[in-house]
């Protein structure tokens, strides 16, 4: 991911930034903010589901800085959305600012530079696919699952989280699942005493129990979006289960 960010920052020297207005800013879970942005003029530039953007917010009281965020909504709309988890002082300040959002048409703006990255299923064949996410790492998979897929595209989403509060986007994925029965989502929660679904960690046992059909299919490709430490563990587990490296794609998720 660090190499991709460096490459993107070099490319940015030759691309213009776009001024967007902030049209919605909501706290959707503890420490998680969903922000919707629309261009002040023209249309949203084409992008692929799973790509990311650099955004510099113009919000009173928030220090100005460029920050990369994955676009969480599928292409083709009149806006882009991101989900931000508060993991440091700046992202927590952004979370706090959601309480003060003045509404559409006010002076809260952002400079948006996009799209970047190649973590996308849109040029990766027809599947089947297994999406492996941890917490806010679900973001690119929200865009992918809601994007341009064939009706019979088979996708298994294994989503690890500490508890239900970290399942930001759960309702959206559930709605997508209802429209597309070939998409199956299984949250795996580590510390939720009243959770009646799968408990524990996203480990070898979970993969064998929940993705047996996919592991037996040599055409299955695996997409990983999570912190680097878990990503390394998952790549090792998949290789030990007989999955070749060429069938594994990953994006490190740090916020």
N, C-alpha and C positions, 0 to 999 in steps of 0.2 A: 504493500500500500504506500509506503514512503516513496518508493521509486515512481509510482504512478502520480503521486501528488507533486513530486519534483518536476516530472514531465509536463503535467498540467500547468504548473506555475510558469514554466518556460513558454508554453503555447499561449498563455494569457497575455504575454507581452505583445502579441500580434492580433489580438481580438478585442473589439470594443465591448465595454460593459453596457448593460441595459438597465434603465431605471424602472423599477417596479413600485407599485403601491401595495401596502399591506392591507388586505381586505378582511382578514380574519386572524385572530390570535387567541387560542383557547388552551387552557390547561386540561388535558385529557386523562392524566394520571399523575400521581405524585412525582414531581420533578420533571414531568414531560410536557412539552408545549408543542402544539401543532399550529403551524403558521401557513397561511395561504397568501400567495402573492400574484398579482396580475400586472402585466406590462402597462405602462402609462400610455404608450402608443404602439400600434401594430399588434401582431399576434405573437403567441408563444412560439419560440423557435422550435423546430422539430428536435426530438431527442429520443433515445431508446430507454425502455423500462430498465431501471437498474443504474442508470448513469447519475453522476453527481454534479453539483454546482458550487461555485464560490459566491458567498453573499457577504456584503458589507451593509449592516443596518444603519439607518439614520433615525435613531430613536432617542428622544431626550433622556439624558441620564445614563445611557448605555455607552461604554467606551467603543470607539470605532475600530473595527478590525475585520479583515477578511477571514472567513471560516468556511471550510468545505462541508457540505451537507448532501446526503443522498436525496434525490427527488422521490417522494413516496407515492405520488399519484401516477397513473398510467398516461402515456402520451395522448395527444389529440384534443385536450381541453383548452379552455381559455385562461387557465391559471396553472401555477405549480404549487405543490405543497411539500413541506418538510416537517419532520418530527425531531425535536431537540431534547435530549436528556441532560438535566443539570448535573454535570460531573466536575465542574470547576467554578471559580468565582464568576467568570464571564457568562457561562451558560446558565448558572443559577440566577444571575442578574436578569438575563433574558426571560427566564421563567417568572421572576417577580414582576417584570414589566407587563406581562399578560393581564394582570389585574387592572392596569391603568390604560389599556388599549382604548383610544378615543372613538374608534369606529371608522367606517369607510369614508373616504373623502378628506380625512384630516391629514396632518403633515408627517405621518409615519411612513417613511419610504425605505427603499433598499436598492443598492446596486447589485445586480445579479449577472454573473458571468457563467455561461453554460453552453453546451453540455460537455462533460468530460467522462472518461472511463470506458472500459470495455466489458464490465461485469453485467452482461445482459444475455437473456435467452433468445432474443429476437433474431439472432443470426447463428443459433446453435442447434438447428435441427428440430425434430418434433418431439423429443423426449423418449421415454419417461424421465422425469427429473425428481430428485430429492432435494428439498431446500432445508438446510440446517441453520437455524438462527438461535441467537441468545439475546433475550431482552430487546433493546432498541435495534438490534441487528435485523429485525424483521422488515425494516424499512424498504430495502430494494425489492423484497419479495411481495410487498403490498402492490408495488407498481407492476411487477411481472405477472402476478396472479390475476390482476385486474385488467391486463393489457390485451394485446392482439394474440389470442390463442385459439386453436381449433377447439371445437366443442368436445372432442374426445381426448384432449391433451391430458395425460395422466401425471399428476403432481402429488407428491407427499410432502407436507410441511411439518417438520419436527421442530418445535419451538420451545426452547428451554428458558425458564425464568425463575426468579427467586420465589415470587408468589403472584397472585392474580393482578395485583396492582401494577406489575411490570408488563402486562399483556396489552400494551397500548396498540390499538388497531385490531383488537380481537373481534369487535362487532363488524368491522369492514370485511375481514377475512371470512367470518361466518356467513355474511351476506353473499360473498363471492362463491363460497362453498355451496350455498343453497341454489345458486344459479347454475353452477357447474359441478355436478356430483362427482366428476372424475378428479376433482381436487379434494384431497383429504388433509385435514389439519389436526395435529395432535400436540397440545401443550404438555410440557414435562416440567412440573413445578417441584422445586427443591425444598421449600420451607413454607408450606401452606397446610396447616393441620386439618382444615375442613374441605380441602380439595378432594373431589371424588374421582378425578381422572388419574392419569399416569403421574406418579411421584418419583422423585429421585433426580438423577443427573442424565445428561445427554452423553452416555458412555457406550461401550461395546454391547452391553446387555440390552440397552434401550434400542440400539440399531438392529440387533438380531431379532428382538421381540416385535418391533414395530415396522421394520423395513425388510422383512424376509423376502417378500415377493420381488422387491426392487433389487436387492442384493443378488438374487438368483438370475436376474436379467442382465446380460452383458451389454445391453444398449443403454442402461440407466446412467445418467450423468448426475453428479453431485455438486451442489452450490452451497458454499459456506459463508456466512456473514456473522462474525462474532469477534470477541477480543482475541488477540494473537495467541495467547496461551491455550485457550480452548481450541482454536483453529489448528494449532500444531498437534494437539491430542487427537482431534477428529481425523486429520489427514493420516496420522499413524494408524489409527484404528481401521480406517477404510482400506488402507494398503494391506494390513494384516488379514482383512476379510476378503482379500483378493481383488480389490478395485485398483485398476491401473491409474497412475498419476494423470494420464491424459484425460481421464473422465472426471477429474476433480477441478473445480474452479473455486476461488475464494476471494473474499474482500474482508480485510480487517476492520472491525467496528470498534471505535474507541469512545464514542459519545452518542 
